[in-house]
Amino acid sequence: MDELEEPKFQIENRFVAKSGATVWVRNFVSTIPNAEGRPAQNIALVTDITSRIGTQQELRAVDAQLRLMIDHAPAAVAMFDRNMLYVA
């Protein structure tokens, strides 16, 4: 490990609130060294990413439905993006 590089990592966690709602958070954790360069403290930045995770899940569900429709369509069906490049 480079002398200037501090140990750090990111992790996403799912929690269930008392209300029963699911909450997703991203934790960015970093170690702060003391004067001698040894780990002294950890600091964490916690960000609520619940809406992003929900949007991703919705998009995956819509994508699965579209692919199912295309795979089982009685006629030839193709999907193109805005630049008219073939998608599926």
Biopython code that builds the backbone (N, CA, C, O; Angstrom):
import numpy as np
from Bio.PDB.StructureBuilder import StructureBuilder

atoms = [
    (1, "MET", "N", (0.844, -1.177, 0.000)),
    (1, "MET", "CA", (0.000, 0.000, 0.000)),
    (1, "MET", "C", (0.888, 1.238, 0.000)),
    (1, "MET", "O", (1.879, 1.297, 0.728)),
    (2, "ASP", "N", (0.537, 2.208, -0.804)),
    (2, "ASP", "CA", (1.263, 3.472, -0.887)),
    (2, "ASP", "C", (1.194, 4.184, 0.462)),
    (2, "ASP", "O", (0.170, 4.118, 1.141)),
    (3, "GLU", "N", (2.273, 4.865, 0.858)),
    (3, "GLU", "CA", (2.293, 5.555, 2.157)),
    (3, "GLU", "C", (1.200, 6.604, 2.267)),
    (3, "GLU", "O", (0.675, 6.846, 3.354)),
    (4, "LEU", "N", (0.854, 7.234, 1.137)),
    (4, "LEU", "CA", (-0.160, 8.293, 1.168)),
    (4, "LEU", "C", (-1.583, 7.742, 1.120)),
    (4, "LEU", "O", (-2.540, 8.450, 1.434)),
    (5, "GLU", "N", (-1.715, 6.490, 0.731)),
    (5, "GLU", "CA", (-3.040, 5.902, 0.609)),
    (5, "GLU", "C", (-3.551, 5.425, 1.961)),
    (5, "GLU", "O", (-2.889, 4.660, 2.662)),
    (6, "GLU", "N", (-4.738, 5.895, 2.308)),
    (6, "GLU", "CA", (-5.363, 5.480, 3.557)),
    (6, "GLU", "C", (-6.321, 4.330, 3.275)),
    (6, "GLU", "O", (-6.983, 4.326, 2.237)),
    (7, "PRO", "N", (-6.409, 3.350, 4.180)),
    (7, "PRO", "CA", (-7.361, 2.254, 3.971)),
    (7, "PRO", "C", (-8.792, 2.789, 3.903)),
    (7, "PRO", "O", (-9.201, 3.592, 4.742)),
    (8, "LYS", "N", (-9.543, 2.341, 2.907)),
    (8, "LYS", "CA", (-10.932, 2.791, 2.753)),
    (8, "LYS", "C", (-11.703, 1.749, 1.969)),
    (8, "LYS", "O", (-11.126, 0.944, 1.238)),
    (9, "PHE", "N", (-13.025, 1.777, 2.134)),
    (9, "PHE", "CA", (-13.886, 0.884, 1.364)),
    (9, "PHE", "C", (-15.295, 1.444, 1.332)),
    (9, "PHE", "O", (-15.657, 2.312, 2.126)),
    (10, "GLN", "N", (-16.093, 0.923, 0.384)),
    (10, "GLN", "CA", (-17.502, 1.265, 0.267)),
    (10, "GLN", "C", (-18.308, -0.020, 0.371)),
    (10, "GLN", "O", (-17.875, -1.083, -0.075)),
    (11, "ILE", "N", (-19.475, 0.098, 0.962)),
    (11, "ILE", "CA", (-20.379, -1.055, 1.064)),
    (11, "ILE", "C", (-21.809, -0.536, 1.083)),
    (11, "ILE", "O", (-22.089, 0.533, 1.625)),
    (12, "GLU", "N", (-22.707, -1.306, 0.485)),
    (12, "GLU", "CA", (-24.131, -0.968, 0.522)),
    (12, "GLU", "C", (-24.827, -1.951, 1.451)),
    (12, "GLU", "O", (-24.569, -3.154, 1.418)),
    (13, "ASN", "N", (-25.714, -1.411, 2.280)),
    (13, "ASN", "CA", (-26.439, -2.235, 3.244)),
    (13, "ASN", "C", (-27.936, -1.975, 3.142)),
    (13, "ASN", "O", (-28.376, -0.885, 2.775)),
    (14, "ARG", "N", (-28.706, -3.009, 3.477)),
    (14, "ARG", "CA", (-30.166, -2.892, 3.526)),
    (14, "ARG", "C", (-30.593, -3.038, 4.974)),
    (14, "ARG", "O", (-30.155, -3.951, 5.674)),
    (15, "PHE", "N", (-31.450, -2.133, 5.416)),
    (15, "PHE", "CA", (-31.975, -2.167, 6.779)),
    (15, "PHE", "C", (-33.491, -2.154, 6.721)),
    (15, "PHE", "O", (-34.079, -1.701, 5.739)),
    (16, "VAL", "N", (-34.115, -2.648, 7.766)),
    (16, "VAL", "CA", (-35.569, -2.565, 7.890)),
    (16, "VAL", "C", (-35.861, -1.626, 9.053)),
    (16, "VAL", "O", (-35.456, -1.884, 10.186)),
    (17, "ALA", "N", (-36.570, -0.530, 8.763)),
    (17, "ALA", "CA", (-36.914, 0.458, 9.780)),
    (17, "ALA", "C", (-38.001, -0.094, 10.701)),
    (17, "ALA", "O", (-38.642, -1.096, 10.385)),
    (18, "LYS", "N", (-38.204, 0.565, 11.839)),
    (18, "LYS", "CA", (-39.249, 0.135, 12.773)),
    (18, "LYS", "C", (-40.611, 0.099, 12.107)),
    (18, "LYS", "O", (-41.467, -0.710, 12.464)),
    (19, "SER", "N", (-40.808, 0.995, 11.123)),
    (19, "SER", "CA", (-42.091, 1.056, 10.406)),
    (19, "SER", "C", (-42.267, -0.127, 9.458)),
    (19, "SER", "O", (-43.360, -0.355, 8.939)),
    (20, "GLY", "N", (-41.187, -0.882, 9.231)),
    (20, "GLY", "CA", (-41.238, -2.002, 8.305)),
    (20, "GLY", "C", (-40.713, -1.650, 6.922)),
    (20, "GLY", "O", (-40.564, -2.526, 6.071)),
    (21, "ALA", "N", (-40.431, -0.373, 6.693)),
    (21, "ALA", "CA", (-39.913, 0.075, 5.396)),
    (21, "ALA", "C", (-38.457, -0.360, 5.228)),
    (21, "ALA", "O", (-37.692, -0.407, 6.191)),
    (22, "THR", "N", (-38.096, -0.674, 3.994)),
    (22, "THR", "CA", (-36.710, -1.033, 3.686)),
    (22, "THR", "C", (-35.931, 0.230, 3.370)),
    (22, "THR", "O", (-36.396, 1.082, 2.613)),
    (23, "VAL", "N", (-34.751, 0.348, 3.951)),
    (23, "VAL", "CA", (-33.876, 1.504, 3.730)),
    (23, "VAL", "C", (-32.526, 0.985, 3.252)),
    (23, "VAL", "O", (-31.930, 0.112, 3.884)),
    (24, "TRP", "N", (-32.049, 1.524, 2.135)),
    (24, "TRP", "CA", (-30.736, 1.180, 1.595)),
    (24, "TRP", "C", (-29.779, 2.334, 1.840)),
    (24, "TRP", "O", (-30.136, 3.494, 1.634)),
    (25, "VAL", "N", (-28.566, 2.025, 2.277)),
    (25, "VAL", "CA", (-27.547, 3.061, 2.493)),
    (25, "VAL", "C", (-26.213, 2.621, 1.896)),
    (25, "VAL", "O", (-25.905, 1.431, 1.841)),
    (26, "ARG", "N", (-25.431, 3.599, 1.453)),
    (26, "ARG", "CA", (-24.060, 3.351, 1.018)),
    (26, "ARG", "C", (-23.166, 3.933, 2.095)),
    (26, "ARG", "O", (-23.309, 5.094, 2.477)),
    (27, "ASN", "N", (-22.234, 3.108, 2.587)),
    (27, "ASN", "CA", (-21.273, 3.539, 3.599)),
    (27, "ASN", "C", (-19.901, 3.670, 2.951)),
    (27, "ASN", "O", (-19.407, 2.716, 2.350)),
    (28, "PHE", "N", (-19.293, 4.824, 3.066)),
    (28, "PHE", "CA", (-17.910, 5.019, 2.635)),
    (28, "PHE", "C", (-17.108, 5.156, 3.918)),
    (28, "PHE", "O", (-17.285, 6.121, 4.661)),
    (29, "VAL", "N", (-16.225, 4.194, 4.184)),
    (29, "VAL", "CA", (-15.485, 4.137, 5.439)),
    (29, "VAL", "C", (-14.001, 4.345, 5.152)),
    (29, "VAL", "O", (-13.447, 3.759, 4.222)),
    (30, "SER", "N", (-13.367, 5.190, 5.966)),
    (30, "SER", "CA", (-11.946, 5.465, 5.806)),
    (30, "SER", "C", (-11.280, 5.495, 7.179)),
    (30, "SER", "O", (-11.900, 5.866, 8.175)),
    (31, "THR", "N", (-10.019, 5.102, 7.214)),
    (31, "THR", "CA", (-9.243, 5.112, 8.455)),
    (31, "THR", "C", (-8.381, 6.357, 8.511)),
    (31, "THR", "O", (-7.741, 6.725, 7.527)),
    (32, "ILE", "N", (-8.368, 7.002, 9.667)),
    (32, "ILE", "CA", (-7.546, 8.190, 9.884)),
    (32, "ILE", "C", (-6.365, 7.786, 10.761)),
    (32, "ILE", "O", (-6.558, 7.274, 11.864)),
    (33, "PRO", "N", (-5.135, 8.016, 10.274)),
    (33, "PRO", "CA", (-3.968, 7.622, 11.063)),
    (33, "PRO", "C", (-3.633, 8.661, 12.142)),
    (33, "PRO", "O", (-4.030, 9.823, 12.049)),
    (34, "ASN", "N", (-2.897, 8.217, 13.163)),
    (34, "ASN", "CA", (-2.411, 9.141, 14.186)),
    (34, "ASN", "C", (-1.076, 9.729, 13.719)),
    (34, "ASN", "O", (-0.674, 9.504, 12.578)),
    (35, "ALA", "N", (-0.392, 10.471, 14.575)),
    (35, "ALA", "CA", (0.870, 11.136, 14.212)),
    (35, "ALA", "C", (1.947, 10.126, 13.799)),
    (35, "ALA", "O", (2.830, 10.452, 13.005)),
    (36, "GLU", "N", (1.877, 8.909, 14.331)),
    (36, "GLU", "CA", (2.865, 7.885, 13.997)),
    (36, "GLU", "C", (2.497, 7.114, 12.724)),
    (36, "GLU", "O", (3.266, 6.271, 12.262)),
    (37, "GLY", "N", (1.346, 7.400, 12.175)),
    (37, "GLY", "CA", (0.910, 6.723, 10.957)),
    (37, "GLY", "C", (0.110, 5.469, 11.183)),
    (37, "GLY", "O", (-0.261, 4.789, 10.226)),
    (38, "ARG", "N", (-0.166, 5.145, 12.442)),
    (38, "ARG", "CA", (-0.975, 3.963, 12.751)),
    (38, "ARG", "C", (-2.461, 4.332, 12.749)),
    (38, "ARG", "O", (-2.813, 5.473, 13.050)),
    (39, "PRO", "N", (-3.330, 3.383, 12.414)),
    (39, "PRO", "CA", (-4.770, 3.674, 12.412)),
    (39, "PRO", "C", (-5.219, 4.153, 13.792)),
    (39, "PRO", "O", (-4.964, 3.500, 14.804)),
    (40, "ALA", "N", (-5.884, 5.293, 13.815)),
    (40, "ALA", "CA", (-6.344, 5.857, 15.081)),
    (40, "ALA", "C", (-7.866, 5.941, 15.153)),
    (40, "ALA", "O", (-8.462, 5.687, 16.200)),
    (41, "GLN", "N", (-8.491, 6.303, 14.024)),
    (41, "GLN", "CA", (-9.943, 6.477, 14.016)),
    (41, "GLN", "C", (-10.498, 6.021, 12.682)),
    (41, "GLN", "O", (-9.797, 6.001, 11.670)),
    (42, "ASN", "N", (-11.754, 5.659, 12.698)),
    (42, "ASN", "CA", (-12.483, 5.377, 11.463)),
    (42, "ASN", "C", (-13.538, 6.452, 11.297)),
    (42, "ASN", "O", (-14.139, 6.908, 12.270)),
    (43, "ILE", "N", (-13.752, 6.844, 10.071)),
    (43, "ILE", "CA", (-14.792, 7.824, 9.779)),
    (43, "ILE", "C", (-15.677, 7.219, 8.695)),
    (43, "ILE", "O", (-15.180, 6.563, 7.780)),
    (44, "ALA", "N", (-16.981, 7.438, 8.796)),
    (44, "ALA", "CA", (-17.912, 6.871, 7.821)),
    (44, "ALA", "C", (-18.855, 7.946, 7.309)),
    (44, "ALA", "O", (-19.365, 8.763, 8.076)),
    (45, "LEU", "N", (-19.074, 7.933, 6.020)),
    (45, "LEU", "CA", (-20.059, 8.801, 5.381)),
    (45, "LEU", "C", (-21.189, 7.883, 4.942)),
    (45, "LEU", "O", (-20.975, 6.970, 4.144)),
    (46, "VAL", "N", (-22.385, 8.119, 5.457)),
    (46, "VAL", "CA", (-23.540, 7.269, 5.171)),
    (46, "VAL", "C", (-24.517, 8.052, 4.300)),
    (46, "VAL", "O", (-24.942, 9.149, 4.659)),
    (47, "THR", "N", (-24.868, 7.474, 3.148)),
    (47, "THR", "CA", (-25.766, 8.134, 2.210)),
    (47, "THR", "C", (-26.978, 7.247, 1.962)),
    (47, "THR", "O", (-26.830, 6.057, 1.680)),
    (48, "ASP", "N", (-28.176, 7.817, 2.064)),
    (48, "ASP", "CA", (-29.415, 7.091, 1.795)),
    (48, "ASP", "C", (-29.552, 6.917, 0.281)),
    (48, "ASP", "O", (-29.656, 7.904, -0.447)),
    (49, "ILE", "N", (-29.553, 5.678, -0.192)),
    (49, "ILE", "CA", (-29.677, 5.396, -1.625)),
    (49, "ILE", "C", (-30.953, 4.603, -1.921)),
    (49, "ILE", "O", (-31.040, 3.927, -2.946)),
    (50, "THR", "N", (-31.932, 4.686, -1.034)),
    (50, "THR", "CA", (-33.172, 3.921, -1.175)),
    (50, "THR", "C", (-33.866, 4.202, -2.502)),
    (50, "THR", "O", (-34.297, 3.268, -3.178)),
    (51, "SER", "N", (-33.983, 5.468, -2.887)),
    (51, "SER", "CA", (-34.700, 5.790, -4.128)),
    (51, "SER", "C", (-33.941, 5.273, -5.344)),
    (51, "SER", "O", (-34.566, 4.821, -6.303)),
    (52, "ARG", "N", (-32.610, 5.327, -5.330)),
    (52, "ARG", "CA", (-31.822, 4.818, -6.448)),
    (52, "ARG", "C", (-32.002, 3.315, -6.602)),
    (52, "ARG", "O", (-32.164, 2.820, -7.717)),
    (53, "ILE", "N", (-31.975, 2.587, -5.489)),
    (53, "ILE", "CA", (-32.153, 1.135, -5.534)),
    (53, "ILE", "C", (-33.552, 0.796, -6.044)),
    (53, "ILE", "O", (-33.716, -0.125, -6.845)),
    (54, "GLY", "N", (-34.562, 1.537, -5.581)),
    (54, "GLY", "CA", (-35.926, 1.305, -6.049)),
    (54, "GLY", "C", (-36.064, 1.530, -7.543)),
    (54, "GLY", "O", (-36.727, 0.754, -8.230)),
    (55, "THR", "N", (-35.441, 2.587, -8.053)),
    (55, "THR", "CA", (-35.478, 2.883, -9.478)),
    (55, "THR", "C", (-34.795, 1.777, -10.273)),
    (55, "THR", "O", (-35.303, 1.357, -11.312)),
    (56, "GLN", "N", (-33.649, 1.303, -9.794)),
    (56, "GLN", "CA", (-32.947, 0.218, -10.476)),
    (56, "GLN", "C", (-33.800, -1.048, -10.527)),
    (56, "GLN", "O", (-33.836, -1.731, -11.550)),
    (57, "GLN", "N", (-34.480, -1.361, -9.437)),
    (57, "GLN", "CA", (-35.336, -2.554, -9.405)),
    (57, "GLN", "C", (-36.499, -2.418, -10.384)),
    (57, "GLN", "O", (-36.857, -3.377, -11.068)),
    (58, "GLU", "N", (-37.089, -1.218, -10.449)),
    (58, "GLU", "CA", (-38.192, -0.979, -11.387)),
    (58, "GLU", "C", (-37.714, -1.120, -12.829)),
    (58, "GLU", "O", (-38.406, -1.715, -13.656)),
    (59, "LEU", "N", (-36.540, -0.578, -13.135)),
    (59, "LEU", "CA", (-36.015, -0.669, -14.496)),
    (59, "LEU", "C", (-35.714, -2.115, -14.881)),
    (59, "LEU", "O", (-35.955, -2.514, -16.020)),
    (60, "ARG", "N", (-35.192, -2.900, -13.945)),
    (60, "ARG", "CA", (-34.929, -4.316, -14.228)),
    (60, "ARG", "C", (-36.242, -5.059, -14.512)),
    (60, "ARG", "O", (-36.293, -5.916, -15.394)),
    (61, "ALA", "N", (-37.298, -4.727, -13.764)),
    (61, "ALA", "CA", (-38.589, -5.383, -13.971)),
    (61, "ALA", "C", (-39.174, -5.026, -15.340)),
    (61, "ALA", "O", (-39.695, -5.895, -16.039)),
    (62, "VAL", "N", (-39.090, -3.755, -15.722)),
    (62, "VAL", "CA", (-39.592, -3.318, -17.028)),
    (62, "VAL", "C", (-38.788, -3.969, -18.145)),
    (62, "VAL", "O", (-39.353, -4.414, -19.144)),
    (63, "ASP", "N", (-37.463, -4.027, -17.977)),
    (63, "ASP", "CA", (-36.607, -4.650, -18.974)),
    (63, "ASP", "C", (-36.973, -6.130, -19.144)),
    (63, "ASP", "O", (-37.035, -6.630, -20.267)),
    (64, "ALA", "N", (-37.212, -6.819, -18.045)),
    (64, "ALA", "CA", (-37.574, -8.237, -18.108)),
    (64, "ALA", "C", (-38.899, -8.425, -18.847)),
    (64, "ALA", "O", (-39.046, -9.362, -19.632)),
    (65, "GLN", "N", (-39.871, -7.529, -18.594)),
    (65, "GLN", "CA", (-41.163, -7.620, -19.275)),
    (65, "GLN", "C", (-41.007, -7.391, -20.777)),
    (65, "GLN", "O", (-41.592, -8.113, -21.585)),
    (66, "LEU", "N", (-40.213, -6.379, -21.147)),
    (66, "LEU", "CA", (-40.011, -6.093, -22.570)),
    (66, "LEU", "C", (-39.323, -7.260, -23.277)),
    (66, "LEU", "O", (-39.707, -7.640, -24.384)),
    (67, "ARG", "N", (-38.309, -7.821, -22.633)),
    (67, "ARG", "CA", (-37.593, -8.944, -23.247)),
    (67, "ARG", "C", (-38.500, -10.162, -23.383)),
    (67, "ARG", "O", (-38.418, -10.894, -24.370)),
    (68, "LEU", "N", (-39.358, -10.380, -22.404)),
    (68, "LEU", "CA", (-40.310, -11.489, -22.482)),
    (68, "LEU", "C", (-41.271, -11.285, -23.646)),
    (68, "LEU", "O", (-41.571, -12.226, -24.380)),
    (69, "MET", "N", (-41.756, -10.047, -23.815)),
    (69, "MET", "CA", (-42.649, -9.725, -24.927)),
    (69, "MET", "C", (-41.956, -9.956, -26.267)),
    (69, "MET", "O", (-42.529, -10.553, -27.178)),
    (70, "ILE", "N", (-40.727, -9.482, -26.375)),
    (70, "ILE", "CA", (-39.991, -9.626, -27.635)),
    (70, "ILE", "C", (-39.726, -11.096, -27.940)),
    (70, "ILE", "O", (-39.884, -11.539, -29.078)),
    (71, "ASP", "N", (-39.322, -11.850, -26.919)),
    (71, "ASP", "CA", (-39.003, -13.267, -27.129)),
    (71, "ASP", "C", (-40.218, -14.087, -27.549)),
    (71, "ASP", "O", (-40.069, -15.096, -28.238)),
    (72, "HIS", "N", (-41.422, -13.671, -27.145)),
    (72, "HIS", "CA", (-42.626, -14.454, -27.430)),
    (72, "HIS", "C", (-43.583, -13.783, -28.409)),
    (72, "HIS", "O", (-44.724, -14.222, -28.553)),
    (73, "ALA", "N", (-43.140, -12.734, -29.077)),
    (73, "ALA", "CA", (-43.991, -12.037, -30.049)),
    (73, "ALA", "C", (-44.202, -12.934, -31.268)),
    (73, "ALA", "O", (-43.274, -13.613, -31.706)),
    (74, "PRO", "N", (-45.440, -12.939, -31.829)),
    (74, "PRO", "CA", (-45.717, -13.782, -32.997)),
    (74, "PRO", "C", (-45.070, -13.244, -34.278)),
    (74, "PRO", "O", (-44.988, -13.955, -35.280)),
    (75, "ALA", "N", (-44.621, -12.015, -34.243)),
    (75, "ALA", "CA", (-43.980, -11.412, -35.421)),
    (75, "ALA", "C", (-42.600, -10.912, -34.997)),
    (75, "ALA", "O", (-42.287, -10.846, -33.808)),
    (76, "ALA", "N", (-41.802, -10.571, -35.965)),
    (76, "ALA", "CA", (-40.459, -10.055, -35.676)),
    (76, "ALA", "C", (-40.577, -8.697, -34.985)),
    (76, "ALA", "O", (-41.272, -7.804, -35.468)),
    (77, "VAL", "N", (-39.892, -8.553, -33.853)),
    (77, "VAL", "CA", (-39.886, -7.304, -33.091)),
    (77, "VAL", "C", (-38.435, -6.966, -32.771)),
    (77, "VAL", "O", (-37.645, -7.839, -32.413)),
    (78, "ALA", "N", (-38.104, -5.709, -32.903)),
    (78, "ALA", "CA", (-36.744, -5.270, -32.567)),
    (78, "ALA", "C", (-36.833, -3.970, -31.783)),
    (78, "ALA", "O", (-37.769, -3.189, -31.958)),
    (79, "MET", "N", (-35.858, -3.747, -30.923)),
    (79, "MET", "CA", (-35.799, -2.501, -30.151)),
    (79, "MET", "C", (-34.567, -1.731, -30.576)),
    (79, "MET", "O", (-33.489, -2.300, -30.751)),
    (80, "PHE", "N", (-34.741, -0.418, -30.740)),
    (80, "PHE", "CA", (-33.639, 0.459, -31.106)),
    (80, "PHE", "C", (-33.553, 1.594, -30.103)),
    (80, "PHE", "O", (-34.568, 2.003, -29.539)),
    (81, "ASP", "N", (-32.339, 2.113, -29.873)),
    (81, "ASP", "CA", (-32.206, 3.267, -28.994)),
    (81, "ASP", "C", (-32.466, 4.540, -29.790)),
    (81, "ASP", "O", (-32.837, 4.468, -30.962)),
    (82, "ARG", "N", (-32.278, 5.696, -29.177)),
    (82, "ARG", "CA", (-32.571, 6.975, -29.841)),
    (82, "ARG", "C", (-31.692, 7.238, -31.058)),
    (82, "ARG", "O", (-32.049, 8.026, -31.935)),
    (83, "ASN", "N", (-30.549, 6.580, -31.105)),
    (83, "ASN", "CA", (-29.630, 6.740, -32.246)),
    (83, "ASN", "C", (-29.867, 5.662, -33.306)),
    (83, "ASN", "O", (-29.069, 5.494, -34.229)),
    (84, "MET", "N", (-30.973, 4.940, -33.157)),
    (84, "MET", "CA", (-31.359, 3.872, -34.055)),
    (84, "MET", "C", (-30.343, 2.736, -34.092)),
    (84, "MET", "O", (-30.139, 2.106, -35.129)),
    (85, "LEU", "N", (-29.701, 2.479, -32.938)),
    (85, "LEU", "CA", (-28.826, 1.334, -32.801)),
    (85, "LEU", "C", (-29.637, 0.179, -32.206)),
    (85, "LEU", "O", (-30.428, 0.372, -31.282)),
    (86, "TYR", "N", (-29.429, -1.008, -32.743)),
    (86, "TYR", "CA", (-30.170, -2.188, -32.312)),
    (86, "TYR", "C", (-29.868, -2.504, -30.847)),
    (86, "TYR", "O", (-28.705, -2.584, -30.449)),
    (87, "VAL", "N", (-30.916, -2.684, -30.053)),
    (87, "VAL", "CA", (-30.779, -2.983, -28.626)),
    (87, "VAL", "C", (-31.190, -4.426, -28.341)),
    (87, "VAL", "O", (-30.482, -5.150, -27.640)),
    (88, "ALA", "N", (-32.310, -4.834, -28.873)),
    (88, "ALA", "CA", (-32.775, -6.218, -28.645)),
    (88, "ALA", "C", (-33.734, -6.652, -29.735)),
    (88, "ALA", "O", (-34.227, -7.780, -29.710)),
]
sb = StructureBuilder()
sb.init_structure("model")
sb.init_model(0)
sb.init_chain("A")
sb.init_seg("    ")
for serial, (resi, resn, name, xyz) in enumerate(atoms, 1):
    if name == "N":
        sb.init_residue(resn, " ", resi, " ")
    sb.init_atom(name, np.array(xyz, "f"), 0.0, 1.0, " ", f" {name:<3s}", serial, name[0])
structure = sb.get_structure()
